């Protein structure tokens, strides 16, 4: 029983000394977010393969906005029923997972 109390005291003592040594600078977490810059385009400027793929894959989807980045990748804001979301596609109409 003495060994059990002694072990618990050593463990707790070690944890408190660890907590006392941490500084505020160590607790700051830096988050870096890398995003592709998309610029809004007119819906008429969207390539035909993308609109065809959208109609084929999501026949009930309503396209509200379209964006394009420097890599010729497209971001589509769509609404299906009451749900809204984003889809990403290449210029050839293939879907991109992001």
N, C-alpha and C positions, 0 to 999 in steps of 0.2 A: 504494500500500500504506500510505503514511503517512496518507493521508486516511481510510482504513478504520479504522486504529487510533485516530486522533484522534476520529472519529465515535463509535466504540464507547466511548471514554473519556468523552466528553461525555454520551452517553446514560446510561451507568452512574452517572456522577457526579450527574446530574439525578435519577435514581431514588433514590439513597441520601439525597440531601438532602430529597426528598419524604417518604421514610419516617421520617427523623429529626424532621420537623416535626409529624407527627401526634401527637395527644395521646390519652390513654386515654379521655377523655370522647367523642372523636369515634368511637371504635371500639365504643361501646355501642349496640346496636340495641334500640329499644323496639318491642314487639309489642303491638298492641291487638286483642283478639278480641271481636267483637260476636256475642253469642249470644242467641237468643230463649229466654226462660225458659219451660220446659215443666214442668208439674206432672203427676204421675202420676194417671191416672183408672182406674176399674174398666173391665174389658173390656165389661161390660154397658152402660156409659155411651157407648160408641162409636156414632156415628150409623149407621143402617142403610145409607145409600149407600156409606159407607167399607167396611163389611164385605162388601157385595155386590161392590164394585170389587176388593177383595182376593181374593175367591173366583174372580172372573172372570179377573183378570189373573194371579194366582199361585195356581192351584188346590191345589198341594201345600204351600203356606206354612202354618206354624203361628204364630199370633199369641201372643206371650208377654206383652208389656206395651204399654200405650198411654199417651200423654201429650198434653196440650193446652196451648196458649199463649193469651195475651190476644187474639190475632188470630183465634181459632177455627181455628187450624191444628193438625193432629194429627201426632204422631210415633209410628210403630209399630215396635216391636221384633219382628222375624219370624225364623223359622228355616225354611230349605228344605233338607231333607236334613241334611247336616253343616254347612252354611253359615248364619251368622247375619248380620243386617244391619238397617238402619233404612230405613223408607219414610216419606215425608211426604205428607200429603193435606189438601185443604180439606174443609169440612163436607159439600160436595156430592159427595164421592167422587172428585174430580179430583186427579191426582198432581201434586206440587210438586217441582221440581228444586232441591235444596240442596246 
